[in-house]
Amino acid sequence: MKKRLIQMLAMLVCLQVFALPPPHLATPPGNEPPLPSKEVVWCGLDYSMVKMIGGAKFDYGFDKPDLIFPAMPKSWNQLFLDERLEDVSADLNRRVLIDIDGVSSNNLKATASQIILSPSDEDAIGKTHITPEIIADEVKSYSLNHTNGLALVFIVDRFVFAYHKQQLNNVNSVYSKSSNGAVYIVFFDVSTRQVISAKREVNHITTGVSFRNFWFGPIKDTASTLDKYRDLRSNF
């Protein structure tokens, strides 16, 4: 009898272990207890304020706004869930809880007016129209299912395709082109909506087999820097 009881207990332990979900998957939100440490709420890719600059004479340019809004922000968010979420979990050493509906709703506000095919000096990659105050207001606007814990959102600032003129001499000049993306990595407290950290990352883009994949490049490169935030606010 004692041997059989030990066997039954061992089976229950095994069942409990195998029932644990993968660390990067979400738990059902709503009325959840306070998040234990080593978890982060992924709020998504926020394109509601993005500027898409230049690119009228470029294979992956922005001259077809009807194909960009609202479809591409939705596609990029799904691509991130499919391809990058496990890396986020590993880089931050945290279990990732998915809560992107609020950001997805905000993304519907993006329109063709945010595409600038004839840029000015203010539309360069080194400039930004997103201030700390705007970031603070934006995270407060998210409708989230989770009510506490540490949250992460990428607020996409701008995608820029630019030609650069280089004067070789008094007569001759050459043109080069570049593509870059700027994204804010924003961590905030879900309960208070206080911004804990907001850092702007700029990345150069070189390859991509489609419009979607090309401009997803700076998102991937931004995500690859998340290991720097592994020890952020250990009280969460």
GUFIKE-380306 format. One record per residue (C-alpha): z, x, y; chain. Coordinates in nm, 3 decimals, decimal comma. Example, Ala and Ser with C-alpha at 12.3 -4.5 7.8 and 13.67 -1.06 7.14 Angstrom:
BEGIN
+---------+---------+---------+-------+
:      up :    east :   north : chain :
+---------+---------+---------+-------+
:   0,780 :   1,230 :  -0,450 :     A :
:   0,714 :   1,367 :  -0,106 :     A :
+---------+---------+---------+-------+
% end
This chain:
BEGIN
+---------+---------+---------+-------+
:      up :    east :   north : chain :
+---------+---------+---------+-------+
:   0,000 :   0,000 :   0,000 :     A :
:   0,092 :   0,280 :   0,241 :     A :
:  -0,237 :   0,460 :   0,170 :     A :
:  -0,435 :   0,140 :   0,234 :     A :
:  -0,250 :   0,081 :   0,565 :     A :
:  -0,339 :   0,433 :   0,679 :     A :
:  -0,705 :   0,372 :   0,589 :     A :
:  -0,710 :   0,045 :   0,789 :     A :
:  -0,559 :   0,215 :   1,095 :     A :
:  -0,818 :   0,493 :   1,073 :     A :
:  -1,098 :   0,236 :   1,063 :     A :
:  -0,961 :   0,061 :   1,373 :     A :
:  -0,951 :   0,392 :   1,563 :     A :
:  -1,310 :   0,466 :   1,468 :     A :
:  -1,424 :   0,121 :   1,579 :     A :
:  -1,246 :   0,166 :   1,912 :     A :
:  -1,415 :   0,505 :   1,972 :     A :
:  -1,764 :   0,382 :   1,888 :     A :
:  -1,716 :   0,075 :   2,107 :     A :
:  -1,681 :   0,286 :   2,422 :     A :
:  -1,984 :   0,247 :   2,656 :     A :
:  -2,189 :   0,544 :   2,774 :     A :
:  -2,025 :   0,703 :   3,083 :     A :
:  -2,314 :   0,625 :   3,323 :     A :
:  -2,341 :   0,252 :   3,255 :     A :
:  -2,198 :  -0,018 :   3,477 :     A :
:  -1,908 :  -0,245 :   3,401 :     A :
:  -1,926 :  -0,615 :   3,493 :     A :
:  -1,805 :  -0,646 :   3,853 :     A :
:  -1,568 :  -0,903 :   3,999 :     A :
:  -1,188 :  -0,922 :   3,982 :     A :
:  -1,178 :  -0,575 :   3,837 :     A :
:  -0,854 :  -0,371 :   3,848 :     A :
:  -0,835 :  -0,075 :   4,086 :     A :
:  -1,082 :   0,191 :   3,984 :     A :
:  -0,923 :   0,484 :   3,803 :     A :
:  -1,010 :   0,832 :   3,919 :     A :
:  -1,342 :   0,987 :   3,818 :     A :
:  -1,552 :   0,681 :   3,894 :     A :
:  -1,805 :   0,619 :   4,168 :     A :
:  -1,984 :   0,301 :   4,271 :     A :
:  -2,359 :   0,361 :   4,308 :     A :
:  -2,488 :   0,136 :   4,589 :     A :
:  -2,853 :   0,241 :   4,575 :     A :
:  -3,128 :   0,381 :   4,795 :     A :
:  -3,118 :   0,224 :   5,140 :     A :
:  -3,467 :   0,209 :   5,296 :     A :
:  -3,383 :  -0,055 :   5,554 :     A :
:  -3,404 :   0,196 :   5,842 :     A :
:  -3,661 :   0,439 :   5,700 :     A :
:  -3,941 :   0,572 :   5,915 :     A :
:  -4,268 :   0,665 :   5,742 :     A :
:  -4,448 :   0,900 :   5,973 :     A :
:  -4,805 :   1,031 :   5,973 :     A :
:  -5,013 :   1,030 :   5,661 :     A :
:  -5,315 :   0,830 :   5,778 :     A :
:  -5,552 :   1,092 :   5,633 :     A :
:  -5,353 :   1,171 :   5,322 :     A :
:  -5,390 :   1,054 :   4,962 :     A :
:  -5,028 :   0,939 :   4,959 :     A :
:  -5,025 :   0,821 :   5,320 :     A :
:  -4,865 :   0,518 :   5,480 :     A :
:  -5,176 :   0,333 :   5,598 :     A :
:  -5,134 :   0,044 :   5,350 :     A :
:  -4,802 :  -0,115 :   5,454 :     A :
:  -4,853 :  -0,427 :   5,242 :     A :
:  -4,834 :  -0,207 :   4,934 :     A :
:  -4,518 :  -0,034 :   5,057 :     A :
:  -4,293 :  -0,316 :   5,175 :     A :
:  -4,113 :  -0,473 :   4,999 :     A :
:  -4,238 :  -0,341 :   4,664 :     A :
:  -4,179 :   0,035 :   4,691 :     A :
:  -3,807 :   0,035 :   4,785 :     A :
:  -3,745 :  -0,186 :   4,482 :     A :
:  -3,955 :   0,043 :   4,263 :     A :
:  -3,781 :   0,359 :   4,388 :     A :
:  -3,439 :   0,207 :   4,324 :     A :
:  -3,535 :   0,116 :   3,969 :     A :
:  -3,680 :   0,463 :   3,913 :     A :
:  -3,352 :   0,615 :   4,025 :     A :
:  -3,159 :   0,400 :   3,779 :     A :
:  -3,399 :   0,492 :   3,499 :     A :
:  -3,427 :   0,866 :   3,562 :     A :
:  -3,141 :   0,998 :   3,777 :     A :
:  -2,823 :   0,804 :   3,707 :     A :
:  -2,711 :   1,016 :   3,413 :     A :
:  -2,755 :   1,328 :   3,627 :     A :
:  -2,544 :   1,172 :   3,903 :     A :
:  -2,269 :   1,106 :   3,651 :     A :
:  -2,288 :   1,463 :   3,521 :     A :
:  -2,308 :   1,628 :   3,865 :     A :
:  -2,012 :   1,435 :   4,006 :     A :
:  -1,823 :   1,433 :   3,676 :     A :
:  -1,764 :   1,063 :   3,731 :     A :
:  -1,851 :   0,743 :   3,552 :     A :
:  -2,108 :   0,555 :   3,761 :     A :
:  -2,067 :   0,184 :   3,831 :     A :
:  -2,387 :   0,014 :   3,949 :     A :
:  -2,368 :  -0,222 :   4,247 :     A :
:  -2,705 :  -0,219 :   4,424 :     A :
:  -2,767 :  -0,584 :   4,511 :     A :
:  -2,632 :  -0,545 :   4,864 :     A :
:  -2,857 :  -0,251 :   4,946 :     A :
:  -3,152 :  -0,424 :   4,777 :     A :
:  -3,098 :  -0,720 :   5,008 :     A :
:  -3,088 :  -0,493 :   5,314 :     A :
:  -3,411 :  -0,327 :   5,202 :     A :
:  -3,592 :  -0,656 :   5,248 :     A :
:  -3,547 :  -0,607 :   5,624 :     A :
:  -3,784 :  -0,308 :   5,624 :     A :
:  -4,125 :  -0,387 :   5,775 :     A :
:  -4,458 :  -0,228 :   5,861 :     A :
:  -4,326 :  -0,161 :   6,213 :     A :
:  -4,133 :   0,132 :   6,065 :     A :
:  -4,461 :   0,308 :   5,979 :     A :
:  -4,578 :   0,548 :   6,252 :     A :
:  -4,932 :   0,674 :   6,199 :     A :
:  -4,959 :   0,841 :   6,542 :     A :
:  -4,632 :   1,032 :   6,573 :     A :
:  -4,472 :   1,182 :   6,884 :     A :
:  -4,242 :   1,483 :   6,909 :     A :
:  -3,947 :   1,255 :   6,832 :     A :
:  -4,097 :   1,174 :   6,493 :     A :
:  -4,060 :   1,525 :   6,351 :     A :
:  -3,860 :   1,591 :   6,035 :     A :
:  -3,596 :   1,772 :   6,238 :     A :
:  -3,519 :   1,460 :   6,441 :     A :
:  -3,324 :   1,153 :   6,337 :     A :
:  -3,275 :   0,801 :   6,470 :     A :
:  -2,970 :   0,738 :   6,252 :     A :
:  -2,638 :   0,813 :   6,418 :     A :
:  -2,289 :   0,828 :   6,260 :     A :
:  -2,217 :   0,493 :   6,425 :     A :
:  -2,526 :   0,338 :   6,264 :     A :
:  -2,423 :   0,473 :   5,923 :     A :
:  -2,073 :   0,329 :   5,967 :     A :
:  -2,215 :  -0,013 :   6,055 :     A :
:  -2,465 :   0,000 :   5,770 :     A :
:  -2,206 :   0,057 :   5,495 :     A :
:  -1,999 :  -0,228 :   5,639 :     A :
:  -2,300 :  -0,458 :   5,602 :     A :
:  -2,333 :  -0,414 :   5,225 :     A :
:  -2,239 :  -0,713 :   5,013 :     A :
:  -2,072 :  -0,548 :   4,714 :     A :
:  -1,926 :  -0,694 :   4,398 :     A :
:  -1,675 :  -0,413 :   4,358 :     A :
:  -1,380 :  -0,425 :   4,593 :     A :
:  -1,230 :  -0,077 :   4,580 :     A :
:  -1,296 :   0,284 :   4,489 :     A :
:  -1,533 :   0,556 :   4,600 :     A :
:  -1,894 :   0,453 :   4,672 :     A :
:  -2,215 :   0,649 :   4,712 :     A :
:  -2,536 :   0,544 :   4,886 :     A :
:  -2,848 :   0,734 :   4,990 :     A :
:  -2,964 :   0,619 :   5,334 :     A :
:  -3,326 :   0,727 :   5,367 :     A :
:  -3,398 :   0,853 :   5,718 :     A :
:  -3,767 :   0,942 :   5,717 :     A :
:  -4,070 :   1,058 :   5,524 :     A :
:  -4,298 :   1,279 :   5,732 :     A :
:  -4,650 :   1,401 :   5,669 :     A :
:  -4,762 :   1,640 :   5,942 :     A :
:  -5,047 :   1,870 :   6,039 :     A :
:  -4,957 :   2,200 :   6,202 :     A :
:  -5,197 :   2,393 :   6,426 :     A :
:  -5,176 :   2,770 :   6,420 :     A :
:  -5,372 :   2,965 :   6,681 :     A :
:  -5,519 :   3,277 :   6,526 :     A :
:  -5,667 :   3,412 :   6,847 :     A :
:  -5,819 :   3,289 :   7,173 :     A :
:  -6,102 :   3,120 :   6,984 :     A :
:  -5,996 :   3,036 :   6,631 :     A :
:  -5,718 :   2,821 :   6,490 :     A :
:  -5,623 :   2,685 :   6,151 :     A :
:  -5,440 :   2,372 :   6,038 :     A :
:  -5,182 :   2,342 :   5,764 :     A :
:  -5,007 :   2,034 :   5,638 :     A :
:  -4,660 :   1,960 :   5,512 :     A :
:  -4,468 :   1,669 :   5,361 :     A :
:  -4,092 :   1,633 :   5,392 :     A :
:  -3,821 :   1,377 :   5,339 :     A :
:  -3,479 :   1,339 :   5,502 :     A :
:  -3,200 :   1,147 :   5,329 :     A :
:  -2,833 :   1,096 :   5,413 :     A :
:  -2,585 :   1,133 :   5,127 :     A :
:  -2,308 :   0,891 :   5,222 :     A :
:  -1,975 :   0,851 :   5,044 :     A :
:  -1,743 :   0,574 :   5,160 :     A :
:  -1,430 :   0,383 :   5,066 :     A :
:  -1,533 :   0,046 :   4,920 :     A :
:  -1,212 :  -0,126 :   5,031 :     A :
:  -1,198 :  -0,010 :   5,394 :     A :
:  -1,568 :   0,083 :   5,433 :     A :
:  -1,457 :   0,406 :   5,596 :     A :
:  -1,726 :   0,675 :   5,575 :     A :
:  -1,580 :   0,976 :   5,398 :     A :
:  -1,884 :   1,202 :   5,415 :     A :
:  -2,239 :   1,172 :   5,552 :     A :
:  -2,468 :   1,470 :   5,518 :     A :
:  -2,841 :   1,481 :   5,597 :     A :
:  -3,056 :   1,658 :   5,338 :     A :
:  -3,415 :   1,764 :   5,414 :     A :
:  -3,649 :   1,853 :   5,131 :     A :
:  -4,010 :   1,967 :   5,115 :     A :
:  -4,249 :   1,784 :   4,884 :     A :
:  -4,523 :   1,963 :   4,694 :     A :
:  -4,630 :   1,752 :   4,396 :     A :
:  -4,655 :   1,397 :   4,270 :     A :
:  -4,912 :   1,207 :   4,065 :     A :
:  -4,885 :   0,884 :   4,266 :     A :
:  -4,754 :   0,749 :   4,595 :     A :
:  -4,437 :   0,635 :   4,420 :     A :
:  -4,369 :   0,966 :   4,249 :     A :
:  -4,470 :   1,182 :   4,545 :     A :
:  -4,228 :   1,021 :   4,791 :     A :
:  -3,958 :   0,996 :   4,524 :     A :
:  -3,952 :   1,377 :   4,534 :     A :
:  -3,703 :   1,412 :   4,821 :     A :
:  -3,479 :   1,154 :   4,654 :     A :
:  -3,467 :   1,362 :   4,337 :     A :
:  -3,407 :   1,682 :   4,534 :     A :
:  -3,128 :   1,518 :   4,731 :     A :
:  -2,964 :   1,396 :   4,411 :     A :
:  -2,976 :   1,749 :   4,271 :     A :
:  -2,724 :   1,861 :   4,537 :     A :
:  -2,453 :   1,616 :   4,432 :     A :
:  -2,261 :   1,873 :   4,230 :     A :
:  -2,133 :   2,002 :   4,566 :     A :
:  -1,933 :   1,679 :   4,597 :     A :
:  -1,763 :   1,693 :   4,260 :     A :
:  -1,416 :   1,744 :   4,410 :     A :
:  -1,459 :   1,500 :   4,698 :     A :
:  -1,143 :   1,300 :   4,768 :     A :
:  -0,961 :   1,355 :   4,441 :     A :
:  -0,734 :   1,056 :   4,514 :     A :
:  -1,020 :   0,827 :   4,404 :     A :
+---------+---------+---------+-------+
% end
